[in-house]
Amino acid sequence: MRHFLTLKDFTKEEILEIVDLGLQIKKNLKAKIYKKELENQTLAMIFEKSSTRTRVSFETGMFQLGGHALFLSNRDIHLGRGEPIKDTARVISSMCDMVMIRTFEQSMIEEFASYSKVPVINGLTDSFHPVQLLADYMTLVEYEAHENIVCAYIGDGNNMTHSWMILAAKLGFELRIATPKGYEVDDAILKEALMLAKESGATIKTMNDPNEAATGANVITTDTWTSMGQEEEKDQRIKTFKGFIVDEKLMLLAHKDARFLHCLPAYRGLEVSEDVLEKHSEMVFNEAENRLHAQKGLMVWLDKKRGV
């Protein structure tokens, strides 16, 4: 049995397998070839952080695969209100076939998985957002932009940045990360990514100049400057991140055919300009839809690994 807590735990071949399976499921959506793949199975969805895309994509995905998804907020269960994580894990995994958790601490989801009898999926933590990176890479494959990637990540050194680092390190492409001073990526995660990069031949660079990162890049990506739980920092972050907006001026520094990705929600006029987002809207919203298909591929893949 396998869990999906971070891309660190997967080989390049396994990541590509999951993405390819998601693409196959998407291509055969109308034919409904996979409509009974997870028939009569139940996915428990534990949300300590609210979400639009995560809930809709997992719940819809499980339905399209023939199963059922159960929404559990921290107001609905005892987790975090007295019951130990290990006890909640034992109970829920004895009744459900798979668990998705969207929470704060990476340590919480790791402890839950260590006591779970069924696969556990990281729907987002403060450290990593691996399911989003499956959708991002799937989108690059669909647009034939996955060869010789030179990706510039502009913005906060957050869970998305960390996940891009691990994806680059596993798949072997170049990643340039530009963050304001004081908002760099986690040192321990960077060190781990650099070690993995030695095996794959990836190049991971960190800097504080968004123009340097964007110059010649063929993929530009960003995320909100203020994530959930950071609302009190919003005004200060807007001031500090001034100059890190992905606008036409910055895109002109990139390769002439550069692609733009955004995991959404997008705050126009802050991390991305209105014109850049609209110019690349087809790809960005396909990227959002691909959360559904990538996660279906992941759930089917994890289900198949139970008996291996």
Buried (B, 14 or more C-beta within 10 A) or exposed (E): BBBBBBBBEBEBEBBBBBBBBBBBBBEEBEEEEBBEBBEEBBBBBBBBBEBEBBBEBBBBBBBBBBBBBBEBBBEEBEBBEEEEBEEBBBBBBEEBBBBBBBBBEBEBBBBBBEBBBBBBBBBBBBBBBBBBBBBBBBBBBBBEBBEEBBBBBBBBBBBBBBBBBBBBBBBBBBBBBBBBEEBBBBEEBBEBBBEBBEEBEBBBEBBBEBBEBBBEBBBBBBBBBBBEEBEEEEEEBEEBBEEBBBBEEBBEBBBEEBBBBBBBEBBEEBBBBEEBBEBBEEBBEBBBBBBBBBBBBBBBBBBEEEEE
